[in-house]
Amino acid sequence: MKKIILTGGGTAGHTTPNVALLPMLKQNNYEIFYIGSKNGIEKEIIENVGIKYYGISSGKLRRYLDVKNLTDSLRVLKGVAEAKKLIKKIKPDIIFSKGGFVSVPVVLAGKMCRVPVVIHESDITPGLANKISIPFATVVCTTFPETIKNLPKRKGIVTGTPIRQELFKGNKDKIYPKLKLKNKKPILLVMGGSLGSVKINNYIRNSLNKLLRDFNIIHICGKNNLDKGLQNLDGYNQFEYVSTELKDIFVVSDLIVSRAGANSIYEFLALRKPNLLIPLSKDASRGDQILNANSFKAQGFSKVIEEENLSENLLVEEIKDLYKNRDKYIKNMENSNLSNGTSEVMDIILKYTK
């Protein structure tokens, strides 16, 4: 069997595309190993799907001066040594990196051990971890065509992003009994990324009296973000985090309010779900979600509210307008030539496996 090491973590967005590749990797006779952080969200996700997991040291990389940069640099160096030891033990034929801080030591160690490294960049502009890793990679797969101009010449290839096949297999009958639905109003799904969004949570909850007149709401609000005072509110369903039931929630949802992480919005596109995106502001990020959201808005896949312009009235108005014009957005998504990138990424892995 061929051997592959997958890496990536820190958020579900740096992990779930790796999970999406697992069926095809197994079909192509790869023995699969995963290197992530010792206690990151990726550890639970990967162990739940039965893949051998190794935790290494990793440090947060920052774009600004901070005394923690020194100690975290030492953690990265320790992580490189640990990853190098694992690579020599496993002897992989290829490494596939989805990004996040923990991937940097693995990519660097892979280069040292002369193992081909394929990187996947989800956003239009590479994040800091991938910026550091790209010079050591054999090839870089991208989600957006616009990303190619931000990469070294002839190193990037547009593949789209791998999407988990189980998301297309939702079962309405499984999820309905768990939802407090006493009517047949359309269902609005609200999600703020794998860690949740306090700002979106607050605006949605402050607008419940208006929104519940027209919609039932499923709210994935993030760990420790449940509002116990709203637990028994008719038509309002809260979840901290959803894993196996996400496919069932997607199938019953008529429209979605979300942040604009690249993996999430490509899932909405693949599932033909009308969506309203509220990207992280530049004050809280490097602005990658704004670029993602504006790209989807320009293609007619999404409505967008920039966080700085967010208000309860605007949020309610835009949700209602999205539902009213949902068929237009669905048609635009159906006519898109962007697709599930699982097969395309798999082709690259096969090509560069030594």
C-alpha positions in Angstrom: 0.0 0.0 0.0 1.0 3.6 -0.6 1.3 5.8 2.5 0.1 9.3 3.0 0.3 11.7 5.9 -2.5 14.2 6.2 -2.0 17.4 8.3 -3.9 20.5 9.2 -5.8 21.8 12.2 -6.8 24.6 14.6 -10.3 24.8 13.1 -12.7 22.4 11.5 -12.1 24.2 8.2 -8.5 23.0 8.3 -9.6 19.4 9.0 -12.9 18.5 7.3 -11.4 18.7 3.7 -9.0 16.0 4.8 -11.9 13.9 6.0 -13.6 14.4 2.6 -10.5 12.8 0.9 -10.6 9.6 3.1 -13.0 7.5 0.9 -11.0 8.1 -2.3 -7.7 7.6 -0.5 -8.9 4.2 0.7 -10.2 3.3 -2.7 -6.8 4.1 -4.1 -5.0 1.8 -1.6 -3.4 4.5 0.6 -2.5 3.7 4.2 -3.5 7.0 6.0 -1.8 8.7 8.9 -2.6 12.1 10.5 -0.3 14.6 12.2 -2.0 17.4 14.1 -1.7 19.3 17.4 -1.9 17.5 20.7 -5.2 19.0 21.8 -6.7 20.7 18.8 -10.2 20.3 17.4 -8.7 18.1 14.6 -7.7 15.4 17.1 -11.3 14.6 18.0 -12.5 14.8 14.4 -9.9 12.5 13.1 -10.0 9.9 15.9 -13.8 9.7 15.4 -13.2 8.5 11.8 -10.8 5.9 12.8 -7.5 7.3 11.4 -4.2 6.8 13.2 -3.5 10.2 14.8 -0.2 11.7 16.1 0.0 14.9 18.1 3.0 17.2 17.9 4.0 20.6 19.4 2.9 23.6 17.5 2.9 27.4 18.1 0.7 30.2 17.0 2.3 32.3 14.2 1.6 36.0 14.4 2.0 38.9 12.0 2.7 41.3 14.8 5.4 41.8 17.5 4.7 39.8 20.6 6.9 38.2 23.2 5.0 34.9 22.7 6.5 34.8 19.2 9.8 33.7 20.8 8.3 30.8 22.8 6.0 29.7 20.0 9.0 29.7 17.6 10.6 27.2 19.9 7.4 25.1 19.9 7.5 25.1 16.1 11.1 23.9 16.1 10.2 21.2 18.5 7.3 20.3 16.2 9.6 20.0 13.2 11.8 17.6 15.1 8.8 15.5 16.2 7.3 15.5 12.7 10.7 14.5 11.2 10.9 11.6 13.5 7.4 10.5 12.6 8.0 10.8 8.9 11.1 8.7 9.1 9.1 6.1 11.0 6.1 6.1 8.7 8.0 6.5 5.5 5.1 8.2 3.6 5.0 8.5 -0.2 3.3 11.9 0.0 2.1 14.5 2.5 -1.1 16.5 2.1 -1.5 19.7 4.1 -4.7 21.6 4.6 -3.0 24.4 6.5 -3.3 25.8 10.0 -0.3 26.4 12.3 0.3 22.7 13.1 0.9 22.0 9.4 4.0 24.2 9.2 6.3 21.8 11.1 5.0 18.8 9.1 5.6 20.6 5.7 9.1 21.7 6.7 10.0 18.2 8.0 8.6 16.7 4.8 10.9 18.8 2.7 13.8 17.8 4.9 13.0 14.2 4.3 12.5 14.7 0.6 8.8 13.7 0.6 6.5 15.3 -2.0 4.2 17.9 -0.3 0.8 18.9 -1.7 -0.8 22.0 0.0 -4.4 23.1 -0.3 -5.3 26.7 0.1 -9.0 27.4 0.7 -9.0 31.2 0.7 -8.3 33.7 -2.1 -5.1 34.9 -0.4 -2.9 32.3 1.5 -3.0 32.4 5.3 0.3 32.9 7.2 0.8 29.2 7.8 0.5 28.4 4.2 2.6 31.4 3.2 5.5 30.0 5.2 4.9 26.5 3.9 4.4 27.2 0.1 8.1 27.6 -0.7 8.6 24.0 0.6 5.7 22.5 -1.3 5.7 20.6 -4.5 2.4 22.0 -5.7 -0.5 24.1 -4.3 -4.1 23.3 -4.9 -6.5 26.3 -4.7 -10.2 26.7 -4.2 -10.6 30.1 -6.0 -9.1 30.9 -9.4 -8.1 34.3 -8.1 -5.6 32.6 -5.7 -3.2 31.6 -8.6 -1.9 35.2 -9.0 -0.8 35.1 -5.3 1.4 32.0 -5.8 4.8 31.3 -7.3 4.7 30.8 -11.0 3.6 27.3 -12.2 3.1 26.1 -8.6 -0.7 26.6 -8.3 -3.5 24.6 -9.8 -7.3 25.3 -9.3 -9.0 22.2 -8.0 -11.9 23.5 -5.9 -12.2 22.2 -2.3 -12.9 18.6 -1.2 -16.4 18.2 0.1 -17.6 15.4 2.4 -19.9 13.1 0.4 -22.0 12.4 3.4 -23.3 16.0 3.3 -25.3 14.9 0.2 -27.0 12.1 2.1 -29.1 14.0 4.7 -32.2 12.4 6.1 -35.1 14.7 7.0 -36.8 12.0 9.1 -33.8 11.7 11.4 -33.6 15.4 12.4 -37.2 16.4 12.5 -38.0 14.7 15.9 -35.2 16.6 17.5 -36.5 20.0 16.4 -39.1 22.1 18.1 -41.3 22.6 15.0 -45.0 23.2 15.4 -45.5 24.6 12.0 -44.3 24.4 8.4 -42.5 27.7 8.3 -39.2 27.7 6.2 -36.1 26.7 8.2 -33.2 29.2 8.7 -29.9 27.7 9.6 -27.4 30.0 11.5 -23.8 29.1 11.9 -20.6 31.0 12.8 -17.9 28.6 11.9 -16.6 25.7 14.0 -15.9 28.0 16.9 -19.1 30.0 16.7 -19.5 33.7 16.4 -20.6 35.7 19.4 -21.5 38.7 17.3 -23.8 36.8 14.9 -25.3 34.9 17.9 -26.2 38.2 19.6 -27.8 39.8 16.5 -29.8 36.7 15.8 -31.1 36.3 19.3 -31.9 40.0 19.6 -34.0 39.6 16.3 -35.8 36.4 17.3 -39.1 38.1 17.9 -39.1 39.3 14.3 -37.5 36.3 12.6 -39.7 33.6 14.3 -42.8 35.2 12.7 -41.6 33.9 9.4 -39.0 31.2 10.1 -38.1 28.2 12.2 -34.4 28.6 13.3 -31.6 26.1 13.8 -28.7 27.9 15.5 -25.3 26.3 15.7 -23.8 28.8 18.1 -20.4 27.3 19.2 -19.0 25.7 22.3 -20.3 27.3 25.6 -22.5 29.7 23.6 -25.9 28.2 24.4 -28.5 30.6 25.9 -30.3 28.6 28.5 -33.0 31.2 28.7 -34.1 30.4 25.2 -34.0 26.6 25.5 -37.8 26.2 25.4 -38.6 28.8 22.8 -40.9 27.4 20.1 -39.3 27.2 16.7 -35.8 28.0 18.0 -33.2 25.2 18.2 -29.7 25.7 19.6 -26.7 23.4 19.2 -23.2 24.0 20.4 -21.6 22.0 17.6 -22.9 19.5 15.1 -21.0 16.7 13.5 -22.8 13.6 12.2 -26.2 15.4 12.1 -25.0 18.3 10.0 -26.0 16.5 6.8 -29.5 16.1 8.1 -29.7 19.8 9.2 -28.5 20.9 5.8 -31.2 18.9 4.0 -34.0 20.5 5.9 -32.6 24.1 5.8 -34.1 26.5 3.3 -31.5 29.2 3.7 -28.3 29.9 5.7 -26.7 32.8 7.6 -23.0 32.2 8.1 -19.5 33.5 8.3 -17.6 33.2 5.0 -15.0 30.5 5.5 -14.1 29.0 2.2 -14.9 25.4 3.0 -18.3 26.3 4.4 -19.4 28.5 1.5 -18.3 25.8 -1.0 -20.5 23.4 0.8 -23.4 25.8 0.5 -22.7 26.1 -3.2 -22.5 22.3 -3.7 -25.7 21.8 -1.8 -27.5 24.7 -3.6 -28.4 26.5 -0.3 -29.2 30.2 -0.6 -27.0 32.0 1.9 -26.4 35.3 3.6 -22.7 35.8 4.5 -21.4 38.0 7.3 -17.6 37.8 6.9 -15.2 38.5 9.7 -14.0 42.1 9.6 -10.5 43.2 8.9 -10.2 44.2 12.6 -10.6 40.5 13.6 -8.9 38.8 10.7 -6.6 39.3 7.7 -9.7 40.0 5.5 -9.8 36.6 3.7 -13.5 36.1 4.5 -14.4 39.4 2.9 -12.7 38.4 -0.3 -14.4 35.0 -0.2 -17.8 36.6 0.3 -17.4 39.2 -2.3 -16.3 36.6 -4.9 -19.5 34.6 -4.2 -21.6 37.8 -4.2 -20.2 38.7 -7.6 -21.1 35.3 -9.0 -24.7 35.6 -7.7 -24.3 32.7 -5.1 -24.7 34.8 -1.9 -25.9 37.9 -0.3 -23.4 39.7 1.9 -23.5 42.1 4.9 -20.2 43.4 6.1 -19.8 43.2 9.8 -19.4 46.9 10.2 -22.8 47.5 8.6 -24.6 44.9 10.6 -27.8 45.9 12.4 -30.8 44.0 13.6 -33.1 45.6 11.1 -30.7 45.1 8.2 -30.2 41.5 9.2 -33.9 40.7 9.2 -34.5 42.6 6.0 -31.7 40.8 4.1 -32.9 37.3 5.4 -36.4 38.0 4.2 -35.1 39.3 0.8 -32.9 36.2 0.5 -35.8 33.9 1.0 -38.1 35.9 -1.4 -35.4 35.6 -4.1 -34.1 32.2 -3.2 -34.9 30.7 -6.7 -32.6 33.2 -8.3 -29.6 32.2 -6.1 -30.3 28.5 -6.5 -30.4 28.9 -10.3 -27.0 30.7 -10.3 -25.5 28.0 -8.2 -26.9 25.3 -10.5 -25.3 27.1 -13.5 -21.9 27.3 -11.8 -18.9 25.5 -13.2 -17.4 25.3 -9.7 -17.8 21.9 -8.3 -16.8 19.5 -5.5 -13.0 19.4 -5.7 -12.5 16.0 -4.1 -11.7 14.2 -7.4 -9.5 17.0 -8.7 -7.4 17.0 -5.5 -7.2 13.3 -5.5 -5.8 13.4 -9.0 -3.0 15.7 -7.8 -2.2 13.4 -4.9 -1.9 10.5 -7.3 0.2 12.4 -9.7 2.8 13.5 -7.1 2.9 10.3 -5.0 6.5 9.1 -5.4 
